[in-house]
Amino acid sequence: MKKFTRVIENFKCANCGVDVSGTGYTNHCPACLWSRCVDINPGDRASSCGGMMRPISIEQKCGKYIIIHKCEKCGKSRRQHAADNDDMGVIIKLSQDDDFVFGK
């Protein structure tokens, strides 16, 4: 079974309304870090949930940031590497305060 499908698509963030240009690896909004629960395996768009995935925490590994998302509808958690164009201010705020919620 294929574990990753690269899908290049643009989208409007359902949390903050920013227009996001996808790269095929984009799974969250670079402005607010929110995501959607649309995949079973990355890029497959096979999940019927569609819930909003709140960024709940940040981890740092080998100098890279990893965003932890949790779906507000089904409770699923997913880890995603931060992208180069993610708002570093939001990443820093989230890393300092797990209760920080941008845009809600």
Long-range contacts (C-beta under 8 A, 24 or more apart in sequence): 1-41, 2-41, 2-44, 3-41, 3-42, 4-41, 4-42, 4-43, 5-41, 5-42, 5-43, 5-44, 6-43, 7-43, 7-45, 14-52, 15-52, 15-102, 15-103, 15-104, 16-102, 16-103, 23-83, 25-83, 26-83, 27-80, 28-53, 28-55, 28-67, 28-69, 28-80, 28-83, 28-86, 30-83, 30-85, 30-86, 30-87, 31-87, 31-90, 32-87, 32-90, 32-102, 32-103, 33-67, 33-86, 33-87, 33-90, 33-91, 33-94, 33-102, 34-69, 34-102, 34-103, 35-69, 35-78, 35-80, 37-71, 37-73, 37-74, 37-76, 49-73, 49-74, 49-76, 53-78, 54-101, 54-104, 55-94, 55-102, 56-98, 57-94, 57-95, 57-98, 58-82, 58-91, 58-94, 58-95, 60-95, 65-91, 65-95, 67-91, 67-94
